[in-house]
Amino acid sequence: MATQKSSSWPLAEAREVAEDLITLLRPVCEKIEVAGSMRRNRALVGDVELLVVSKEAPNTSLWLERPRLDARILELIGERVLNYRLNKKGARTFGPLNKLLVHTLSGVPVDLFSTTPENWGMALVVRTGPKDFNIRMMSRFKALGLKGHAYGGVEDSAGHQHDCPTEEEVFRLLQWPYVAPEKRV
């Protein structure tokens, strides 16, 4: 298991790691994009957050199973490009939705989050953050009689799911104007 050597990295260094990983993972991903503080263009970032839709996701009845994505990540671990990283409780997190990793050469932590095309927008908003913005967003959904899900769309009081394939759809449901990632506070 790799340990973290620093608590923050310059945006440019983290961006290099992200771009390298996006290139390495793109063949098994339908979509892949940087999220988190990098997407908000913070000068210093604590990690590289990547949101992905595996090529398998919508095409199987078991969308949580991502054999091609998992196999590629395991190859990168075997090649020592990535390594497992422990969560705050000291456990390895390598599940179907979240994978905590570390870029071996740089020591930059990498959080890989999976979603579906139907819920890409909601996952991207949530994973872009920041935390206070997400709290206000979920409070707004509640005030509108809706329930937002970090891994899903938005549910109304009748239990109907509203897909959120784009961030714009999330903001439409919030009845807010779109807010660019770097302006989310």
MOGICOR-V986033 format. One record per residue. RES is the residue in three letters. PHI is phi in whole degrees, -180 to 180 (NA if undefined). PSI is psi in radians with two decimals (* if undefined). Layout:
RES PHI PSI
RES PHI PSI
This chain:
MET NA 2.39
ALA -86 2.62
THR -113 2.69
GLN -81 2.30
LYS -94 -0.24
SER -149 2.84
SER -98 -0.22
SER -153 2.72
TRP -133 2.59
PRO -61 2.52
LEU -53 -0.75
ALA -62 -0.70
GLU -67 -0.78
ALA -65 -0.65
ARG -63 -0.67
GLU -61 -0.77
VAL -62 -0.82
ALA -60 -0.81
GLU -63 -0.69
ASP -62 -0.82
LEU -67 -0.67
ILE -60 -0.76
THR -61 -0.74
LEU -72 -0.52
LEU -97 -0.35
ARG -51 -0.70
PRO -60 -0.39
VAL -108 0.13
CYS -117 2.35
GLU -72 -0.68
LYS -143 2.57
ILE -154 2.32
GLU -153 2.61
VAL -71 2.47
ALA -129 -2.79
GLY 64 -2.71
SER -66 -0.45
MET -64 -0.75
ARG -67 -0.47
ARG -86 0.07
ASN 58 0.73
ARG -72 2.53
ALA -64 -0.67
LEU -121 2.43
VAL -127 2.64
GLY -89 -0.33
ASP -168 3.03
VAL -103 2.09
GLU -107 2.19
LEU -119 2.32
LEU -106 2.30
VAL -133 2.64
VAL -118 1.99
SER -68 2.62
LYS -61 -0.41
GLU -79 -0.43
ALA -42 -1.10
PRO -85 -0.12
ASN -94 0.04
THR -127 2.75
SER -74 -0.33
LEU -108 1.26
TRP -63 -0.32
LEU -72 -0.34
GLU -84 2.17
ARG -128 1.20
PRO -61 -0.66
ARG -69 -0.76
LEU -64 -0.86
ASP -60 -0.74
ALA -62 -0.72
ARG -66 -0.73
ILE -64 -0.73
LEU -64 -0.62
GLU -61 -0.77
LEU -67 -0.55
ILE -68 -0.77
GLY -62 -0.58
GLU -83 0.00
ARG 64 0.46
VAL -79 -0.70
LEU -124 2.85
ASN -144 2.84
TYR -68 2.65
ARG -129 2.47
LEU -83 2.56
ASN -80 -3.09
LYS -63 -0.39
LYS -92 0.05
GLY 85 0.24
ALA -107 2.64
ARG -77 2.30
THR -114 1.86
PHE -144 1.10
GLY -98 -3.05
PRO -69 -0.46
LEU -106 -0.58
ASN -128 2.38
LYS -134 2.10
LEU -99 2.11
LEU -134 3.09
VAL -141 2.41
HIS -76 2.00
THR -60 -0.85
LEU -64 -0.78
SER -92 -0.42
GLY 83 0.04
VAL -71 2.20
PRO -65 2.55
VAL -130 2.15
ASP -109 2.12
LEU -111 2.12
PHE -116 2.37
SER -109 2.60
THR -150 -3.04
THR -109 2.82
PRO -59 -0.63
GLU -65 -0.45
ASN -118 0.29
TRP -54 -0.84
GLY -60 -0.80
MET -65 -0.78
ALA -62 -0.68
LEU -67 -0.73
VAL -62 -0.87
VAL -62 -0.80
ARG -74 -0.32
THR -79 -0.62
GLY 66 -2.68
PRO -78 3.12
LYS -53 -0.84
ASP -63 -0.64
PHE -64 -0.76
ASN -63 -0.65
ILE -64 -0.79
ARG -64 -0.69
MET -63 -0.84
MET -67 -0.61
SER -65 -0.69
ARG -65 -0.77
PHE -57 -0.80
LYS -60 -0.76
ALA -62 -0.49
LEU -88 0.07
GLY 78 0.40
LEU -119 2.86
LYS -130 2.06
GLY -87 2.52
HIS -122 2.24
ALA -59 -0.58
TYR -106 0.10
GLY -140 -2.84
GLY -88 -2.35
VAL -126 2.35
GLU -109 2.34
ASP -91 3.11
SER -65 -0.36
ALA -87 0.01
GLY 86 0.12
HIS -78 2.27
GLN -86 2.28
HIS -106 2.00
ASP -65 2.63
CYS -131 1.30
PRO -73 -0.26
THR -132 2.75
GLU -64 -0.62
GLU -59 -0.64
GLU -66 -0.67
VAL -61 -0.84
PHE -67 -0.58
ARG -63 -0.79
LEU -66 -0.56
LEU -74 -0.30
GLN 62 0.66
TRP -116 2.64
PRO -70 2.67
TYR -61 2.39
VAL -116 2.13
ALA -62 2.57
PRO -52 -0.76
GLU -70 -0.21
LYS -102 0.03
ARG -81 2.03
VAL -131 *
